[in-house]
Amino acid sequence: MEKDQILRETQSNIDFDTDTEIIYVEGWKGKDDSSIYEGTKYFKIIEHRKEKESGEILEMCHIVTREDVSLLWSIIRILEMGEKYGANYLWRKIIELRGIHLKEGISVEQMLKAFNGGSNRTDYYFPLYYYPMKVLEAKGYVQFLGRGGCVRLKDGTFQ
């Protein structure tokens, strides 16, 4: 099945929101094209991955709240334009602003070490950092770097 046909079939089956915009993202690390659907409160990220053994193309769906994307942008938008910032700096800000370390009953330093590992990847890293960063990148606000850092590319508020 061709990639365009898969995307058309996928898009025709989605009833995400009546007011959506599709943003196509090319070449997302080892994956096929991804689509981001923008609703009023959420973003829906659709990834297509090819199963290594069978060659079957699987669809993975991730929902990201606009609030989570806005929080990450509120951290990034005050950084110097064009400067590279590492993931640890951004993770620390998310941890502090969300009070994640308090919920987990550990220090900020301990949470920082655990943020991208084990069950924390599912609970915190992907929903609060990775997927919101992919939305910001797709909309042209940041360049998402290897190892999780970023470069701010735009000024202004997130819309």
N, C-alpha and C positions, 0 to 999 in steps of 0.2 A: 504494500500500500504506500503511495507517495505521501510525502510530508504535507503537502498542501491539502490533499484529500483528508488526511487525518485531522488537520487543523479545522477544516470546514465542518467535518462531522462533529468534532468536539464543540465548536462554537455554536452549532445549531442546536445542541442539546442543553446548553447552559441557560438557566433562568435565574441569573444572579441578581440583577437589579434593572429596573427599566431605564435608568440613566447611567449607562456604562460607556467607558472609552477603552479600546483595546490598544495596548502598547506591546509591540513585539520586541523581544530581546534576542539578539543573535549570539550564538557561540558561548553559551553558559557552561563552563567547565565540564567537558565530557558528556554533555547533554545536547539534545536537539533544541530547536527554537523553543522559547518559553513565551507565554502570553500573560499579560497582567490586565485584569479587568478591574476598573475603578468604579466603586459605588460611592454612595454618600457617606457611609460609615466604615466600609471595609474595602480592602483590596483582595482580589482572588488571583493567586499565582498558579498557573497551570504549567507543569513541566512534563516533557515527554522524554522518557528514558528507554533505551533499547536494552532488552534483556540479553546478557552475554551469551547464554547457552541456547536459548530458543530463537533469538532474534526478534521476539515479539516486542512491539512498542507499547509501553505502559504509560498511563497518564497518572500524574501525582498532583493533587490539589492542596494548596496551602492558603489559609485565610489569615490576613493580617489586618489588625484594626488601624484605622486612620489615626487614632490616639497614639498607638505605638510608633507609627511612622513620624508623627508630629513631635513626639518626645525626642526621638533620635535627631530629627532636624533641629530642634531647639538647642541641642548640645553642639551640633556641627556648625550651625549658622554663625556662631560667635567666634569660630576659629578663623585663623588667617586664610584668606583666599589663596589657593594655589599651593599651600604648604601641606606636607604629608603628616598625617597623624596616625599613630599606631592603635591597634585594637585595644590594648590594655587601658589606654587613656579613656577611650570611649566606653569600654565595659565598666570601668570604675564609676564614671558619671551615671550610667544607667543603674548600677547597683545602689549608689547613694541616693539618687532621685526616687527610685522605686522602693527603697528600704528593703531590698531583697536580703541583705545580710541579717537584718533584724528578724525577718520572717523565718530565716533558717537558723537563727540563734548563734551566728558566728561573726567574726570580725570582717570588715571590708576586705582586708588582705586575704583571709581564708576564702572568702567568696570569690574574689578575683582569680585565685588559683583554680577554683572549682567551676567557674562560670561556663567554660567550654568543654566540660568533661562529664562523662556518665549521664545520669538522668537530667542533669542541668542543661545539657544540649537541647533536649526536648522542652523542658520547662521554661528556660530563660534565653539561651543563646539564639536559637532559631526564631522564636516569636518576637523577641525584644530587640534583636540585633541583626541577624543575617537577612531575614525576609524584609524587614523595614529598609535595610540598606540596599537591597536589590530594587525596591520600589523607588527609592531616592536616586539610584543610579539610572534606572530606566527613564525617569522623568528629567534627567540631566542636572540634578542638583549636586551630585558627587561622582567621583571616579572611585570605584571600589577596588582596592589594591589586593594583591596576593598577601597572605597572612592576616587578612582582616582589616587592614588600615584603610584610610580613605584620604581623598583630596577634595576640598570644597570647591565647587565650580560656579555656584550662583549666590546671589544675595537675595534677601527678601524672605517673606513668610511662605510656608508650605501650603500649597492649595491642592 
